[in-house]
Amino acid sequence: MIRFTLILAFVSLFVYRSNAQTTEAIQYKITQPANVDLTLTGTLTIPAGSPKNRSVVLIVGGTGPIDRDGNSPYGLTGNTYKLLADSLVTQGLAVARYDKRFSGPSRADALTRLTQPPLPDDYISDAVGFIRLLQADGRFRQVIVAGHDEGSLVGMLAARQAGANKFISLAGAGRNLADLLKDRLMPATGPADVRQELLGLLDSLRAGQTVHPQSVQLKAQFAPRNQPAYRAWMQLDPTRELKAFSGPVLIIQAGNDTQLSPVDTEQLRSARPDAAFVLFNRMTHQLKNYEGSSLIGNRQTYNQPTLPVTPGFAAVIAQFAGI
């Protein structure tokens, strides 16, 4: 069972009034791996007015070192989670968001103190810690977990483990990572032997085996230090985990998503036919609208920090929350 440590007192608490909202610093000291001194930080934003009996949404970020704003040191600069939080606050919801490992103020410490790539249980433990922090806050009547991209899988697992009230999947995958990577990594053209090797590597990793890439194109991605994480992720099935969460579910998918396919939507909906479901036809994987069909244009939404999240998106979440 994943252990957690809560920081019940806000450290370096700061409060300011802006756009009729209150902002507080939150933090969580990780418990996995054991004996590693690393504290993750985040932001809790609460609408102005009575702070009692509100719903709070915890945003669980997507793949890689994503910070509380939805940005990463590898070029993602869209401010998606900050924009979403601001939109949700105007709907009357409190919002918590946090810096994942290797992002935000703790990035330098993580690079020094964490010697291996994070495993799924590490990310789940972190999300559980922040859920518990919010559950211990008497101002909130319910905690809703909203997981984006890879955070959808992490979020549904954390929501079940921590007993969160509701769960929202935002542009989440419905397939196993091995199947996703067959779509994402398989080159449309290129040597047939590399394509065949990739298929074999992914199947072997999913079976829990160590692989030994031969092609130069595959050696870096599937280096030995990365393989434990690949194997661990591939043991998780989003449809199985979504079924295991007993609370109400909202599935939001992006109709202009270049990273996922309609199969992912079908899988998630079949896992929870009772879930509320909304498809935003022009929404990209970064939860923002793009009108065209150009891949380049679509990907530009990943790096437009002033482009708002899809219109109507926050209102759907607020309705699900019961605002």
C-alpha positions as CSV (number, residue, x, y, z in Angstrom):
1,M,0.0,0.0,0.0
2,I,1.3,3.4,-0.9
3,R,2.3,5.4,2.1
4,F,1.8,9.1,2.2
5,T,2.9,12.1,4.2
6,L,0.8,15.2,4.4
7,I,2.0,18.7,4.9
8,L,-1.0,20.0,6.7
9,A,0.4,23.4,7.2
10,F,1.0,25.6,4.2
11,V,4.7,26.5,4.0
12,S,5.7,29.9,2.6
13,L,2.0,30.7,2.5
14,F,1.1,33.7,0.4
15,V,-2.3,35.2,-0.3
16,Y,-3.2,37.8,-2.8
17,R,-6.4,39.1,-4.3
18,S,-6.7,39.1,-8.1
19,N,-9.7,38.7,-10.2
20,A,-11.8,37.9,-7.1
21,Q,-9.9,34.9,-6.0
22,T,-7.5,33.8,-3.3
23,T,-4.3,31.9,-4.1
24,E,-2.4,29.7,-1.6
25,A,0.8,27.7,-1.8
26,I,0.6,24.0,-1.2
27,Q,3.2,21.3,-1.0
28,Y,3.7,17.6,-0.5
29,K,6.8,15.7,0.6
30,I,7.2,12.5,-1.5
31,T,7.2,9.1,0.1
32,Q,8.4,7.1,-2.9
33,P,11.2,6.2,-3.2
34,A,11.6,5.9,0.5
35,N,14.2,8.2,2.2
36,V,14.4,10.7,-0.6
37,D,14.1,14.3,0.5
38,L,12.0,16.0,-2.2
39,T,9.0,18.3,-1.8
40,L,6.6,19.0,-4.6
41,T,4.9,22.4,-4.7
42,G,1.7,23.7,-6.2
43,T,-1.1,26.3,-6.1
44,L,-4.5,26.2,-4.6
45,T,-6.9,28.8,-6.0
46,I,-10.2,29.5,-4.3
47,P,-13.0,31.8,-5.6
48,A,-13.7,34.9,-3.5
49,G,-16.6,34.8,-1.0
50,S,-17.4,32.1,1.5
51,P,-14.6,29.5,1.5
52,K,-16.8,26.9,3.1
53,N,-18.4,23.9,1.5
54,R,-16.8,24.2,-1.9
55,S,-15.8,21.6,-4.4
56,V,-12.1,21.5,-5.3
57,V,-10.7,20.0,-8.5
58,L,-7.2,18.6,-8.5
59,I,-5.5,18.7,-11.9
60,V,-3.1,15.8,-12.5
61,G,-0.7,16.7,-15.3
62,G,0.2,14.7,-18.4
63,T,3.3,12.9,-19.6
64,G,6.7,14.0,-18.5
65,P,8.0,16.8,-16.2
66,I,4.9,19.0,-16.5
67,D,4.6,21.9,-14.0
68,R,1.5,23.3,-12.4
69,D,0.8,25.6,-15.3
70,G,0.9,22.8,-17.9
71,N,4.4,23.6,-19.2
72,S,7.6,21.6,-19.3
73,P,11.4,22.3,-19.7
74,Y,11.2,20.6,-23.1
75,G,9.4,23.3,-24.9
76,L,5.7,23.0,-23.8
77,T,4.6,26.5,-23.0
78,G,0.9,26.6,-23.5
79,N,-0.1,27.5,-19.8
80,T,-3.0,25.0,-20.3
81,Y,-3.5,24.1,-16.6
82,K,-3.2,27.7,-15.4
83,L,-5.8,28.8,-18.0
84,L,-8.1,25.9,-17.1
85,A,-7.8,26.7,-13.4
86,D,-8.7,30.4,-14.0
87,S,-11.7,29.3,-16.0
88,L,-12.9,26.9,-13.3
89,V,-12.5,29.5,-10.6
90,T,-14.9,31.8,-12.5
91,Q,-17.4,28.9,-12.4
92,G,-17.2,28.8,-8.6
93,L,-14.8,25.8,-8.2
94,A,-11.6,25.8,-6.2
95,V,-8.6,24.3,-8.1
96,A,-5.4,22.7,-7.0
97,R,-2.5,22.0,-9.4
98,Y,1.0,20.9,-8.7
99,D,4.5,20.6,-10.2
100,K,5.3,17.0,-11.1
101,R,8.7,15.5,-10.5
102,F,11.5,17.1,-12.4
103,S,9.5,20.3,-12.9
104,G,9.0,23.6,-11.2
105,P,11.1,24.8,-8.2
106,S,11.9,21.2,-7.2
107,R,13.4,20.3,-10.5
108,A,17.1,20.9,-9.5
109,D,16.6,18.8,-6.3
110,A,14.9,16.0,-8.3
111,L,17.7,15.8,-10.8
112,T,20.2,15.4,-7.9
113,R,18.1,13.1,-5.6
114,L,16.1,10.9,-8.0
115,T,18.5,8.6,-9.9
116,Q,15.9,6.6,-11.8
117,P,13.0,7.6,-14.1
118,P,9.7,7.7,-12.1
119,L,7.5,4.7,-12.0
120,P,3.7,4.8,-12.2
121,D,3.4,4.2,-8.5
122,D,5.6,7.2,-7.8
123,Y,3.2,9.5,-9.7
124,I,0.2,7.8,-8.2
125,S,1.6,8.3,-4.7
126,D,2.2,12.0,-5.4
127,A,-1.4,12.5,-6.6
128,V,-2.7,10.6,-3.6
129,G,-0.7,12.8,-1.3
130,F,-2.3,16.0,-2.8
131,I,-5.8,14.4,-2.7
132,R,-5.3,13.7,1.0
133,L,-4.1,17.2,1.6
134,L,-7.4,18.6,0.1
135,Q,-9.5,16.0,1.9
136,A,-8.1,17.2,5.2
137,D,-9.0,20.8,4.4
138,G,-12.3,21.5,6.1
139,R,-13.2,24.1,3.5
140,F,-14.0,21.5,0.8
141,R,-17.1,19.2,0.7
142,Q,-15.8,17.1,-2.2
143,V,-12.5,16.4,-4.1
144,I,-12.7,15.9,-7.8
145,V,-9.7,14.5,-9.6
146,A,-9.2,15.7,-13.2
147,G,-6.4,13.9,-15.0
148,H,-5.0,15.0,-18.4
149,D,-3.2,12.8,-20.9
150,E,-1.1,10.3,-18.9
151,G,-2.5,12.0,-15.9
152,S,-5.9,10.4,-16.7
153,L,-4.5,7.0,-15.9
154,V,-2.6,8.3,-12.9
155,G,-5.6,10.2,-11.7
156,M,-8.1,7.4,-11.9
157,L,-5.8,5.1,-9.9
158,A,-5.1,7.8,-7.3
159,A,-8.8,8.8,-7.1
160,R,-9.7,5.2,-6.2
161,Q,-6.9,4.7,-3.7
162,A,-7.6,8.0,-1.9
163,G,-11.4,7.7,-2.1
164,A,-11.9,10.9,-4.2
165,N,-15.5,11.8,-4.8
166,K,-15.5,12.1,-8.6
167,F,-13.1,11.6,-11.5
168,I,-12.7,13.4,-14.9
169,S,-10.6,12.1,-17.8
170,L,-9.3,14.9,-20.0
171,A,-8.0,13.6,-23.4
172,G,-7.0,10.3,-21.7
173,A,-5.9,7.2,-23.5
174,G,-8.1,4.1,-23.5
175,R,-5.4,1.7,-24.6
176,N,-2.4,0.1,-23.0
177,L,0.9,2.0,-23.5
178,A,2.3,-0.7,-25.8
179,D,-0.6,-0.2,-28.2
180,L,-0.3,3.5,-28.0
181,L,3.4,3.5,-28.8
182,K,2.8,1.2,-31.8
183,D,0.7,4.1,-33.2
184,R,2.9,7.0,-32.1
185,L,6.4,5.5,-32.8
186,M,5.8,3.4,-35.8
187,P,7.2,5.4,-38.7
188,A,5.0,5.7,-41.8
189,T,8.1,5.0,-43.9
190,G,11.4,3.6,-43.1
191,P,13.3,0.3,-42.9
192,A,11.0,-2.7,-42.5
193,D,13.4,-4.3,-40.1
194,V,13.2,-1.3,-37.7
195,R,9.4,-1.4,-37.8
196,Q,9.4,-5.1,-37.0
197,E,12.0,-4.7,-34.2
198,L,9.8,-2.0,-32.6
199,L,6.8,-4.2,-32.6
200,G,8.8,-7.0,-31.0
201,L,10.3,-4.7,-28.4
202,L,6.9,-3.3,-27.3
203,D,5.4,-6.8,-27.0
204,S,8.3,-8.0,-25.0
205,L,8.2,-5.1,-22.6
206,R,4.5,-5.6,-22.1
207,A,5.3,-9.2,-21.2
208,G,7.7,-8.0,-18.5
209,Q,10.9,-8.8,-20.4
210,T,14.2,-7.0,-20.7
211,V,14.9,-6.0,-24.3
212,H,18.1,-5.4,-26.2
213,P,17.5,-3.0,-29.1
214,Q,19.7,-3.5,-32.1
215,S,18.7,-0.5,-34.2
216,V,20.4,2.8,-33.6
217,Q,17.0,4.4,-33.9
218,L,15.6,2.5,-30.9
219,K,18.6,2.2,-28.5
220,A,18.2,5.6,-26.8
221,Q,14.5,5.4,-26.3
222,F,14.6,1.8,-24.9
223,A,17.9,2.2,-23.0
224,P,18.2,-0.1,-20.0
225,R,17.5,2.7,-17.4
226,N,14.1,3.5,-19.1
227,Q,12.9,-0.1,-19.4
228,P,11.5,-0.5,-15.8
229,A,9.2,2.4,-16.3
230,Y,8.0,1.1,-19.7
231,R,7.3,-2.3,-18.2
232,A,5.5,-0.9,-15.3
233,W,3.2,1.4,-17.4
234,M,2.4,-1.5,-19.7
235,Q,1.0,-3.5,-16.8
236,L,-1.8,-0.8,-16.4
237,D,-5.0,-1.0,-18.5
238,P,-7.0,2.3,-18.5
239,T,-10.3,0.5,-19.1
240,R,-9.7,-1.9,-16.1
241,E,-8.7,1.0,-13.8
242,L,-11.6,3.2,-14.9
243,K,-14.0,0.3,-14.1
244,A,-12.5,0.0,-10.7
245,F,-13.3,3.6,-9.7
246,S,-16.8,3.5,-8.2
247,G,-17.6,7.2,-8.2
248,P,-19.1,9.3,-10.9
249,V,-17.0,9.8,-14.0
250,L,-16.9,12.4,-16.7
251,I,-15.0,11.7,-19.9
252,I,-13.9,14.7,-22.0
253,Q,-12.3,13.9,-25.3
254,A,-10.8,16.2,-28.0
255,G,-12.1,15.8,-31.5
256,N,-9.0,17.4,-33.0
257,D,-6.5,15.3,-31.0
258,T,-3.4,14.2,-33.0
259,Q,-2.0,12.1,-30.2
260,L,-5.0,9.8,-29.6
261,S,-7.6,8.2,-31.8
262,P,-11.4,7.5,-31.7
263,V,-10.4,4.0,-30.4
264,D,-9.3,5.6,-27.1
265,T,-12.7,7.3,-26.7
266,E,-14.5,4.0,-27.5
267,Q,-12.5,2.1,-25.0
268,L,-13.1,4.5,-22.2
269,R,-16.8,4.8,-22.9
270,S,-17.2,1.0,-23.0
271,A,-15.4,0.7,-19.7
272,R,-17.9,3.1,-18.0
273,P,-21.1,3.3,-20.0
274,D,-22.6,5.2,-17.1
275,A,-20.1,8.0,-17.4
276,A,-21.0,11.5,-18.6
277,F,-19.3,12.1,-21.9
278,V,-18.5,15.3,-23.9
279,L,-16.6,15.5,-27.2
280,F,-15.4,18.9,-28.2
281,N,-14.9,18.6,-32.0
282,R,-12.3,21.4,-32.4
283,M,-10.3,20.7,-29.2
284,T,-6.7,19.6,-29.5
285,H,-4.8,17.4,-27.1
286,Q,-3.8,20.6,-25.3
287,L,-7.5,21.3,-24.5
288,K,-7.6,24.3,-26.8
289,N,-9.4,24.9,-30.1
290,Y,-7.8,24.7,-33.5
291,E,-10.0,25.2,-36.5
292,G,-7.9,23.6,-39.2
293,S,-6.5,20.2,-40.1
294,S,-2.8,21.0,-40.4
295,L,-0.6,19.1,-38.0
296,I,1.8,22.0,-37.6
297,G,-1.1,24.4,-36.8
298,N,-2.5,21.9,-34.3
299,R,0.8,21.6,-32.5
300,Q,1.1,25.3,-32.3
301,T,-1.7,25.3,-29.7
302,Y,0.9,23.5,-27.4
303,N,2.9,26.7,-27.2
304,Q,0.4,29.6,-27.2
305,P,0.2,30.7,-23.6
306,T,-2.6,33.3,-24.2
307,L,-4.8,31.0,-26.3
308,P,-7.8,30.1,-24.0
309,V,-9.0,26.6,-23.3
310,T,-11.9,25.4,-25.4
311,P,-15.0,27.6,-24.8
312,G,-17.6,25.8,-22.7
313,F,-15.0,23.4,-21.3
314,A,-15.0,24.8,-17.8
315,A,-18.8,25.0,-17.7
316,V,-19.1,21.2,-18.4
317,I,-16.8,20.5,-15.5
318,A,-18.7,22.8,-13.2
319,Q,-22.0,21.1,-14.2
320,F,-20.5,17.7,-13.4
321,A,-19.2,19.0,-10.1
322,G,-22.7,20.1,-9.2
323,I,-22.1,23.8,-9.1
